[in-house]
Amino acid sequence: MKLFVWIGAFSLLLAVPLSAQSRAKAWSAPRTPDGHPDLQGVWTNATLTPVERPASVQGKLTLSDQEAKAFEKKEEDELQAQDGASDGPLIAAAGSSGTGGYNVLFIDRGAELARVDGLKRTSLIVDPPDGKIPALTDAAKQSTAAVVDRYDNIHDRPLSERCLLGFSSTAGPPMLPVLYNNNYQIVQTPDHIMILVEMVHDVRIIRMNAQHAPANVRKWLGDSVGHWEGDTLVVDTTNFSDYTTFYEDALDGLQARTAKNLHVVERFQRISADTILYRAAIDDPTTFTRRWTVEYPFLAAAGPVFEYACHEGNYAMTDIMGGARKMEGAEKR
């Protein structure tokens, strides 16, 4: 009997330090002097996971590691096959069909699908469950068609083409990953949080615990106001300009211009030393037939954020406008 008591007591003594050791190993977010999780640093959201779920994985939000590996290899093979070609899906997405466009050197979408909760995701969209952007409203379709019709005017060319704003909502909100330059630098104070976007050096200023600007104050990136819900940074953005192209997808032919009542709510949660879980809900009943949500990780990057050399006022703009005038002249003959 004494032997069993001694063994039990010894086991208990062993259990205490092991339990304490486990607690010591549990990760805890670093904190700023005001006590909130420290989100500062350089991060990247580069990923092979597309915004919308591909037909090849329809009905599957996640893939096993083996399935993901096959998906990633297929993406890499298809990318390499386009190197030096004059056309292809990624070249079309970059707006360079038929001209040769980019080679593989300039594409940097990462090498893996986004991993959340230990599983790799097939789409950034998690709601609707089918992983697809909701259909445009009739009003949005008409507005989009009108925008396309006015593209022969230099002031109606996309802001990204004029090097005034990054394309496909890379600056956000929501901050969507694109073909390259998916780095972000966060600087945090008690009153403001700044997010420097690598592409075109867009800068988002999030005012903490503030009120939104008056309705007549409109911004390309909206008016972002933040607050903390526990350890999660919640950013509420309104007051968008209707001049901003919210989402462009050359592959699907979708080009949705932001409506003035677009409302985006983002959540930033630091879940490990090298990961911020990002979630954004997009609500715009004027543009989309329902609300939709994206979720994916921002991973720590070595940095720094390098210069993004976008060439505003380049010769291509002159050529585009000159071509439009020539076509108009031909039609009048």
C-alpha positions, -999 to 999 in steps of 0.1 A, spaced: 0 0 0 28 24 9 44 17 -24 13 28 -43 10 59 -22 46 68 -29 42 62 -66 10 84 -67 27 112 -48 58 110 -71 35 112 -101 17 142 -87 51 159 -81 60 153 -117 27 165 -130 30 199 -114 62 210 -131 50 195 -164 18 214 -162 37 246 -154 60 240 -183 30 236 -207 16 269 -195 50 286 -199 51 274 -235 16 287 -243 19 317 -267 8 351 -254 5 381 -277 30 409 -271 13 441 -259 18 478 -264 22 501 -234 -16 507 -234 -22 470 -229 -36 460 -263 -21 433 -286 8 446 -306 0 443 -343 31 462 -355 55 450 -381 55 440 -417 30 414 -428 20 397 -461 -14 383 -473 2 367 -504 -16 334 -511 -26 310 -539 -61 309 -524 -83 328 -548 -110 353 -537 -137 330 -552 -138 292 -550 -128 275 -583 -151 250 -599 -126 223 -594 -131 223 -557 -168 233 -556 -185 226 -523 -152 223 -504 -141 251 -481 -109 233 -471 -85 207 -485 -64 181 -469 -27 187 -470 -24 161 -498 -51 177 -518 -37 211 -512 -2 200 -524 -17 188 -557 -37 221 -561 -5 242 -554 16 222 -579 -11 226 -605 -11 264 -599 27 265 -601 28 244 -633 2 267 -650 21 298 -640 54 285 -654 36 275 -686 26 312 -691 62 325 -687 71 344 -719 37 338 -734 16 366 -749 -16 355 -732 -30 333 -703 -52 337 -673 -27 356 -651 -16 378 -681 -53 386 -687 -58 394 -650 -29 419 -653 -46 435 -683 -19 425 -707 -37 400 -730 -20 398 -764 9 421 -755 32 397 -737 28 414 -704 45 401 -673 68 371 -670 68 348 -640 95 369 -623 70 396 -615 43 374 -600 44 369 -563 13 353 -549 31 330 -525 35 293 -529 6 279 -508 -31 281 -501 -41 301 -470 -42 280 -438 -68 288 -412 -75 266 -381 -50 241 -394 -67 236 -427 -60 250 -462 -88 272 -477 -101 270 -512 -114 305 -513 -110 337 -493 -148 341 -492 -163 321 -463 -198 335 -467 -218 328 -488 -210 292 -482 -204 286 -520 -174 309 -518 -187 332 -546 -191 369 -547 -228 376 -546 -245 388 -578 -245 425 -587 -277 443 -583 -294 457 -615 -284 492 -605 -247 481 -601 -247 464 -635 -260 496 -652 -234 517 -633 -206 493 -643 -216 494 -679 -217 532 -678 -182 532 -664 -169 510 -692 -185 532 -718 -166 563 -704 -132 546 -705 -121 567 -734 -119 597 -710 -86 600 -691 -104 610 -659 -125 578 -660 -96 554 -665 -91 532 -634 -73 549 -605 -48 519 -604 -40 525 -641 -31 561 -633 -10 550 -603 -33 567 -578 -44 536 -560 -36 500 -559 -57 476 -580 -83 451 -569 -87 465 -534 -52 457 -523 -53 488 -500 -89 479 -490 -109 477 -472 -111 448 -475 -74 444 -481 -74 417 -508 -42 399 -520 -33 404 -557 -6 393 -581 24 409 -564 35 434 -537 12 420 -510 32 436 -481 18 458 -454 34 477 -425 14 484 -394 23 512 -369 2 514 -338 -5 541 -312 -33 544 -287 -51 570 -309 -42 559 -344 -32 528 -364 -14 533 -397 -13 506 -424 12 513 -452 3 493 -483 33 483 -505 15 488 -538 14 525 -548 23 533 -511 -14 537 -502 -17 547 -465 -47 539 -443 -52 559 -411 -75 542 -386 -88 567 -359 -93 549 -327 -125 554 -306 -136 582 -329 -168 592 -347 -171 589 -385 -166 620 -406 -197 639 -418 -215 622 -447 -203 648 -472 -166 638 -465 -158 610 -490 -125 592 -494 -111 566 -519 -103 543 -490 -132 553 -468 -132 567 -433 -119 540 -409 -127 541 -372 -114 514 -348 -120 500 -314 -109 470 -294 -133 441 -286 -111 422 -261 -80 413 -280 -95 419 -315 -91 451 -334 -124 460 -350 -123 486 -379 -155 501 -392 -152 519 -425 -178 541 -443 -178 573 -463 -164 558 -495 -161 578 -527 -182 564 -556 -152 570 -578 -133 540 -565 -133 507 -583 -139 483 -555 -130 450 -572 -117 441 -606 -114 406 -620 -103 403 -656 -108 366 -655 -145 369 -647 -151 403 -663 -163 418 -631 -157 454 -624 -178 468 -595 -176 505 -588 -181 513 -551 -214 528 -540 -214 555 -515 -231 533 -489 -204 506 -489 -198 495 -453 -169 472 -444 -162 458 -409 -127 443 -405 -114 422 -376 -76 418 -368 -67 391 -343 -31 382 -336 -33 345 -330 5 336 -330 39 352 -332 37 352 -370 0 353 -378 -28 379 -378 -62 364 -386 -80 389 -408 -118 388 -414 -138 414 -433 -176 417 -439 -186 437 -470 -221 451 -470 -234 473 -499 -270 466 -509 -267 491 -538 -239 470 -554 -244 434 -541 -275 413 -536 -263 402 -502 -236 407 -476 -204 387 -480 -173 379 -458 -137 370 -464 -112 355 -440 -75 347 -443 -42 351 -425 -16 379 -427 18 363 -421 49 380 -406 73 391 -433 110 401 -430 105 435 -446 112 462 -452 85 475 -475 104 486 -507 96 513 -531 68 505 -555 77 523 -588 44 529 -605 48 552 -635 21 579 -634 16 597 -666 34 571 -687 33 569 -725 7 542 -725 -19 567 -713 -12 589 -743 -14 559 -766 -47 548 -751 -63 583 -755 -47 587 -790 -62 553 -801 -96 563 -788 -96 596 -808 -84 577 -839 -113 553 -836 -137 581 -832 -123 598 -863 -127 565 -883 -163 562 -872 -172 597 -885 -159 590 -920 
